[in-house]
């Protein structure tokens, strides 16, 4: 495990224990080894290090390209072994990198919504996650995050917000024979997002409130 990732994860654990009421549910569902796609809803800039602190495996994150251009945040995401992806279109280089991560037997971290939710409710997911999952055959580990939307401003330090990481059972989307179509990828995406929705309170499910039974 790279030293920056290890130190960053240890620091994040310390800050979570000190400044929040952090709990992790479903740790028994985490495969100890082998390729894995970790997917979660996205509420805060703190979500990637939160997942790294909560899941005892090194996670290589796919992050939006804009994050790498930030004067401070860019150094952090690179140190966290993240790699960029262009939103709004097919980024073949990012998809290739994702496949390489999984071929190496590592965990790939993805936020299918593509950006943080301003309302703390789930937004419609992009199809990139389902494309990677169907092409690689790697199992998907769904995670529901609550509480990180409260990490903002200096006042959160005095509130010690409750943060929960709820880890579900690994699964694979239904297999598809033949060439993948946009409609099939959309259905697979809804299936994945529905599994995340199952791990969240109703007030967080947003776009997937009625699709939690996928």
C-alpha positions in Angstrom: 0.0 0.0 0.0 1.5 3.4 -1.0 2.7 5.4 1.9 0.5 8.5 1.1 -2.6 6.3 0.9 -1.7 4.5 4.2 -1.0 7.8 6.1 -4.1 9.5 4.6 -6.3 6.6 5.6 -4.9 6.6 9.1 -5.4 10.4 9.4 -8.9 10.1 8.1 -9.8 7.5 10.7 -8.4 9.7 13.4 -10.4 12.7 12.3 -13.6 10.7 11.9 -13.3 9.3 15.4 -12.4 12.7 16.8 -14.9 15.0 15.0 -17.8 12.7 14.1 -19.9 9.8 15.3 -18.8 7.4 12.6 -20.0 3.8 12.2 -19.5 1.2 9.6 -22.1 -1.5 9.0 -21.7 -4.7 6.9 -18.0 -5.1 7.1 -18.5 -8.9 6.8 -19.7 -8.3 3.2 -16.3 -7.1 2.0 -14.3 -9.6 -0.1 -10.8 -9.9 1.3 -9.2 -10.0 -2.1 -9.8 -10.1 -5.9 -11.2 -7.5 -8.3 -14.0 -5.4 -6.8 -16.0 -2.3 -7.9 -17.0 -0.2 -4.9 -20.0 2.0 -5.7 -21.6 4.6 -3.4 -23.9 7.6 -3.4 -22.0 10.9 -3.3 -22.7 13.6 -0.8 -19.3 15.3 0.1 -15.7 15.8 -0.9 -15.0 13.6 2.2 -16.6 10.5 0.7 -13.5 9.0 -1.1 -11.3 9.1 2.0 -14.3 8.0 4.1 -14.6 4.8 2.0 -10.9 4.2 2.3 -11.1 4.5 6.0 -14.2 2.3 6.2 -13.1 -0.5 3.8 -9.9 -2.4 4.7 -8.7 -2.6 1.1 -6.8 -0.1 -1.0 -9.3 1.6 -3.3 -8.3 3.2 -6.6 -10.8 5.9 -7.3 -12.1 7.2 -10.6 -12.5 11.0 -10.1 -13.9 13.7 -12.3 -11.2 15.4 -14.5 -11.9 18.8 -12.9 -10.6 17.7 -9.5 -7.1 17.2 -10.9 -6.9 20.9 -11.9 -7.6 22.2 -8.4 -4.4 23.8 -6.9 -4.7 21.9 -3.7 -7.2 19.1 -4.3 -5.3 18.0 -7.4 -2.3 16.9 -5.4 -4.5 15.1 -2.9 -6.4 13.1 -5.5 -3.2 12.1 -7.3 -1.7 11.0 -4.0 -4.8 8.9 -3.4 -4.0 7.0 -6.6 -7.1 8.4 -8.3 -7.3 8.7 -12.1 -9.3 11.2 -14.1 -12.5 10.6 -16.1 -14.2 13.1 -18.5 -17.9 13.4 -17.7 -20.6 13.8 -20.4 -19.1 11.3 -22.9 -17.3 8.1 -23.5 -13.8 8.4 -22.0 -12.0 5.4 -23.4 -8.7 6.1 -21.6 -10.5 6.1 -18.2 -12.4 2.9 -19.0 -9.1 1.3 -20.0 -7.5 2.4 -16.7 -10.5 1.1 -14.8 -10.1 -2.3 -16.5 -6.4 -2.4 -15.6 -7.1 -1.7 -12.0 -9.5 -4.7 -11.8 -7.1 -6.9 -13.8 -4.6 -6.3 -11.1 -7.1 -7.6 -8.5 -7.6 -4.2 -6.9 -10.7 -2.4 -5.7 -12.0 0.3 -8.0 -14.0 3.1 -6.4 -16.8 4.8 -8.4 -19.5 7.3 -7.7 -22.1 6.5 -10.5 -23.8 9.9 -10.0 -20.7 11.6 -11.2 -20.8 14.5 -8.8 -21.9 15.4 -5.3 -25.6 15.7 -4.6 -26.6 19.2 -3.6 -29.7 17.9 -1.9 -28.2 14.8 -0.3 -30.7 12.7 -2.4 -29.6 10.3 -5.0 -29.3 11.6 -8.6 -29.6 9.6 -11.7 -26.5 7.5 -12.3 -24.3 7.6 -15.4 -23.8 4.3 -17.3 -20.0 4.2 -17.0 -20.2 2.0 -13.9 -22.4 -0.6 -15.5 -20.2 -0.6 -18.6 -17.1 -1.3 -16.5 -18.9 -4.0 -14.5 -20.4 -5.8 -17.5 -17.1 -5.7 -19.4 -14.9 -6.9 -16.5 -17.3 -9.3 -14.8 -16.0 -8.0 -11.4 -18.4 -8.1 -8.4 -19.9 -4.9 -7.2 -19.9 -3.8 -3.6 -22.7 -1.3 -2.9 -22.3 1.3 -0.2 -24.8 3.7 1.2 -23.3 6.8 2.9 -25.3 9.2 5.2 -24.2 12.2 7.1 -21.2 13.5 5.2 -23.4 16.3 3.7 -23.1 17.9 7.2 -19.3 18.2 6.9 -19.2 21.9 5.8 -18.3 25.1 7.5 -16.5 25.4 10.8 -19.7 24.7 12.8 -19.7 21.0 12.0 -16.7 20.6 14.4 -19.0 21.4 17.3 -21.9 19.2 16.2 -20.0 15.9 15.7 -22.4 14.7 12.9 -23.4 11.1 12.7 -21.9 9.5 9.7 -22.9 6.0 8.6 -21.3 3.8 6.0 -23.7 0.9 5.2 -22.0 -1.9 3.2 -24.2 -4.3 1.3 -23.6 -7.8 -0.2 -21.5 -8.0 -3.4 -23.4 -8.7 -6.5 -23.2 -8.8 -10.3 -25.7 -7.1 -12.6 -27.7 -9.5 -14.9 -25.5 -10.7 -17.7 -26.1 -9.4 -21.2 -25.6 -11.5 -24.4 -24.3 -9.9 -27.5 -23.4 -6.2 -28.0 -24.3 -3.8 -25.2 -26.9 -1.2 -26.1 -27.6 2.1 -24.4 -31.0 0.7 -23.2 -29.3 -2.3 -21.6 -26.6 -0.1 -19.9 -29.4 2.1 -18.6 -31.2 -0.9 -17.1 -28.0 -2.2 -15.5 -27.3 1.3 -14.1 -30.7 1.4 -12.5 -30.1 -2.1 -11.1 -26.8 -0.9 -9.5 -28.3 2.3 -8.2 -31.2 0.4 -6.7 -28.8 -1.7 -4.7 -27.3 1.4 -3.3 -30.8 2.8 -2.5 -31.6 -0.2 -0.5 -28.8 0.7 1.9 -30.1 4.3 2.5 -32.9 5.8 4.5 -35.9 6.8 2.3 -35.0 10.5 2.6 -31.7 9.9 0.7 -33.1 7.8 -2.2 -34.2 10.7 -4.4 -34.4 9.6 -8.0 -34.3 6.0 -7.0 -37.0 6.1 -4.3 -39.3 3.9 -6.2 -36.6 1.6 -7.7 -35.1 0.3 -4.4 -36.4 -3.2 -5.2 -34.2 -3.7 -8.3 
